[in-house]
Amino acid sequence: MTTAPLLAQERCWNDHAADQIQHERLIKAERLNERLAMLGFVALIATEDLLNQGLLHTFGF
């Protein structure tokens, strides 16, 4: 084989690997976002329980 098809094939595999890495990073970022959202929700419930009133009422709304 000549070098042109080999370079094209290598470029294709590099693009595929880059897409796969980007996908994995996106999954990790979404997982972190989900966990932080759950933590925030639990903190909200705990705050309401400690203050014996809703969050909006606490801020005067």
BAFI-3210 file (N, C-alpha, C; in Angstrom, 3 decimals, decimal comma, padded with zeros to 6 digits):
// residues 61
n [1|2|3|4|5|6|7|8|9|10|11|12|13|14|15|16|17|18|19|20|21|22|23|24|25|26|27|28|29|30|31|32|33|34|35|36|37|38|39|40|41|42|43|44|45|46|47|48|49|50|51|52|53|54|55|56|57|58|59|60|61]
n.u [000,850|000,337|001,557|-000,424|-003,097|-002,635|-002,122|-004,601|-006,210|-005,059|-005,645|-008,405|-008,747|-007,603|-009,387|-011,664|-010,834|-010,491|-013,134|-014,273|-012,912|-013,831|-016,541|-016,445|-015,470|-017,625|-019,597|-018,497|-018,572|-021,335|-022,123|-020,880|-022,276|-024,881|-024,511|-023,792|-026,148|-027,915|-026,745|-027,116|-029,910|-030,412|-029,150|-030,855|-033,274|-032,393|-031,783|-034,301|-035,519|-034,022|-034,521|-037,215|-038,965|-039,904|-037,655|-038,092|-039,633|-037,751|-036,046|-037,725|-039,770]
n.v [-001,187|002,271|005,346|007,314|006,129|004,875|007,028|008,283|006,334|006,249|008,841|008,655|006,771|008,225|010,366|008,970|007,999|010,437|011,357|009,394|009,822|012,407|011,840|010,202|012,048|013,810|012,178|011,793|014,432|014,919|013,038|014,062|016,490|015,551|014,350|016,561|018,025|016,327|016,431|019,154|019,215|017,566|019,123|021,339|020,217|019,467|021,980|023,215|021,539|022,009|024,746|024,805|025,912|026,873|027,396|029,726|031,230|031,700|033,510|035,639|035,804]
n.w [000,000|-000,580|000,886|001,131|001,393|003,861|005,572|005,440|006,598|009,140|010,003|010,093|012,188|014,275|014,447|015,213|017,725|019,080|019,114|020,741|023,173|023,752|024,120|026,403|028,276|028,343|029,458|032,021|032,963|032,985|034,895|037,189|037,352|037,845|040,362|041,940|041,758|043,118|045,654|046,253|046,367|048,584|050,521|050,473|051,441|054,003|055,075|055,091|056,928|059,258|059,689|059,943|058,094|054,742|051,948|050,376|052,110|054,071|052,835|052,625|050,730]
ca.u [000,000|001,082|001,449|-001,647|-004,186|-002,279|-002,324|-006,044|-006,722|-004,586|-006,427|-009,748|-008,679|-007,348|-010,662|-012,546|-010,344|-010,793|-014,573|-014,529|-012,415|-014,766|-017,772|-016,184|-015,391|-018,988|-020,270|-017,974|-019,076|-022,757|-022,215|-020,547|-023,396|-025,985|-024,186|-023,871|-027,560|-028,482|-026,198|-027,817|-031,284|-030,360|-028,837|-032,080|-034,192|-031,835|-031,938|-035,715|-035,822|-033,387|-035,137|-038,652|-039,722|-039,446|-036,538|-038,591|-040,064|-036,520|-035,537|-038,702|-040,693]
ca.v [000,000|003,525|006,080|008,129|005,403|004,628|008,279|008,502|005,389|006,696|010,028|008,176|006,177|009,308|011,078|008,093|008,001|011,750|011,376|008,515|010,512|013,502|011,234|009,765|013,251|014,312|011,291|012,105|015,748|014,765|012,297|015,018|017,417|014,842|014,165|017,860|018,381|015,538|016,984|020,414|018,921|017,070|020,280|022,133|019,526|019,557|023,367|023,422|020,794|022,695|026,052|024,581|026,718|026,716|028,238|031,035|031,938|032,087|034,704|036,712|035,866]
ca.w [000,000|-000,590|002,141|001,188|002,066|005,256|006,296|005,530|007,583|010,450|010,335|010,447|013,518|015,232|014,619|015,986|019,103|019,654|019,383|021,874|024,362|024,018|024,638|027,774|029,109|028,487|030,410|033,356|033,350|033,309|036,155|038,236|037,436|038,507|041,780|042,602|041,849|044,218|046,891|046,480|046,760|049,963|051,362|050,550|052,342|055,352|055,525|055,418|058,151|060,392|059,909|060,102|057,145|053,378|051,536|049,947|053,323|054,748|052,164|052,705|049,585]
c.u [000,889|000,835|000,165|-002,815|-003,886|-002,486|-003,811|-006,661|-006,298|-005,368|-007,843|-009,756|-008,420|-008,626|-011,632|-012,134|-010,651|-012,275|-014,911|-014,067|-013,364|-016,066|-017,591|-016,089|-016,778|-019,768|-019,809|-018,492|-020,549|-022,940|-021,900|-021,689|-024,590|-025,731|-024,262|-025,320|-028,235|-028,009|-026,891|-029,242|-031,340|-030,053|-030,069|-033,069|-033,697|-031,980|-033,373|-036,083|-035,232|-034,070|-036,646|-039,498|-039,130|-038,352|-037,005|-039,036|-038,851|-035,974|-036,555|-039,635|-042,049]
c.v [001,241|004,280|006,887|007,372|005,124|005,881|008,572|007,584|005,800|007,923|009,640|007,597|007,222|010,106|010,264|008,071|009,329|011,867|010,534|009,161|011,643|012,970|010,804|010,959|013,834|013,474|011,593|013,447|015,674|014,039|013,217|016,012|016,782|014,696|015,478|018,319|017,608|016,065|018,305|020,194|018,432|018,222|021,175|021,510|019,631|020,974|023,660|022,708|021,498|024,021|025,972|025,524|026,525|027,693|029,635|031,868|032,455|033,384|035,831|036,840|035,302]
c.w [000,000|000,699|002,244|001,824|003,535|006,097|006,465|006,583|008,994|010,908|010,765|011,865|014,590|015,495|015,466|017,463|019,788|019,986|020,608|023,185|024,747|024,621|026,097|028,728|029,350|029,501|031,834|033,849|033,737|034,639|037,344|038,441|038,154|039,998|042,547|042,742|042,987|045,568|047,242|046,945|048,212|050,918|051,526|051,531|053,785|055,914|055,910|056,708|059,377|060,723|060,147|059,247|055,755|053,019|051,120|051,158|054,100|054,160|052,099|051,529|049,962]
res [m|t|t|a|p|l|l|a|q|e|r|c|w|n|d|h|a|a|d|q|i|q|h|e|r|l|i|k|a|e|r|l|n|e|r|l|a|m|l|g|f|v|a|l|i|a|t|e|d|l|l|n|q|g|l|l|h|t|f|g|f]
***
